[in-house]
């Protein structure tokens, strides 16, 4: 969607705030011994308190409130009995629907003080790749310049971009046009316009970018079981720096 009124700004900012509050609460409770179901219950409680709903559950029938993926799981992990252990790389992905508006954000973190240097570098790279996009994510720029920037940054750091997973338009539902790939697509002609609402979300891995979907029909993991990381915000394109709604 594109923002067309003060009501759009207000609605998206409210949804973005709940997404951020939820991510902060989840991050505060990530520790060894906690299950992903425990974390999902925390998210559900926050959603209920604010009158928000899980957009993945609403739109796609996802069997949980938020998406929680661990280690080689890239995205769409289903909360359940899995117990977090020191050193695990956890991806927290929160998509909020509130009063007809949707905001989407994700972050990666390592459980406890453990975790080898490569895992920490991977998580840091995902966030830094998101930050690197700031110079190009503005009105008048082609969408594929975001992918060019992220791809160069990630590969220069010695990691790979996960195949086939992209950012996207957002605002009234989870996935809207345009796609926002994390690699350069020379054939993509979409241009960023002022007021456009999108997500930018580097999804990267320590090994091959090839992935597959697990038997649960939801969880996407790296085919070679290499570690993955994910960093995402919902933002509004302007003539200058984008406005981050979930930060």
Buried (B, 14 or more C-beta within 10 A) or exposed (E): BEBEEEEBBEBBBBBBBBBBBBBEBBEEEBEEEBBBBBBBBBBBEBBEEBEBBBBBBBBEEBBBBBBBBBBBBBBBBBBEEBEBEEBBBBBBBBBBBBEEBBBBBBBBBBBBEEBEEEBEBBBBBBBBBBEBBBEBBBBEBBBBBBBBBBBBBBEEBEBBBBBEBBBBBBBBBBBBEBBBBBBBBEEBEBBBEBBBBBBBBBBBBBBBBBBEEEEEEBBBBBBEEBBBBBBBBBBBBBEEEBBBBBE
